[in-house]
Amino acid sequence: MPGSFVNVKAKVPKGNGLWPAIWLLPPDARSKYGTWAACGEIDIMETLCSNNQGYGTLHYGGEWPHNVQGPPDNRYPVNPNWGEYNYFGANW
C-alpha cells in the first residue's frame, strides 16, 4: 500500500514495565522474506509509558541482529489520554 495512510484508534495502557506498540508486518513475512527484521516492520507508535515520548520506527535489511532501523530521530511527543481511545497514524 505505498502512498497510503493508516489511522488506528486504540487505547494505550499505562503501567510499570509495559511497552505498548502499534506496528505493521507484511503477510506471510517469515516464509517469504525470512525472520524479523528482514521482513520489515513499521512501528506506528511505541511508548515506554514513562517519558511522554512516542517512537515511530522502520525495521528492515537483514535478519536480527544484522538489521537496520531508523530514522535516526524517531521520537515524537505523545501524551495520550491513557483511559480513552486515541488516534495514531502513519503515511508512507
Steps between C-alpha positions, in 0.01 A plus 500: 500500500768761419357850494251406768396629840418272792304638794451286811264570789635334814514521877857514625555321831727665754691313765840408633682268260253544212616585147182550295544509125305507174695353210462354153660189350447361148277192468693171487813694591695208638453265207560762230771727641662316791467571868469839668625761408584399143126491433463868597298660778333840527451619858215751491525565873705364788532651846668396821226677702758676715618801301216629274706403194359311205713319246433433133760261360572306182678165538645346182809354336642176629371267764554606860760594625622608154201722431473875455259729679420865459453784453772619740264738684188287518358659817193720525307632801211281604270567789187298437200508724594163645141399584348594162537403136764696304588518130844405368595505133772461241554615140721311259 
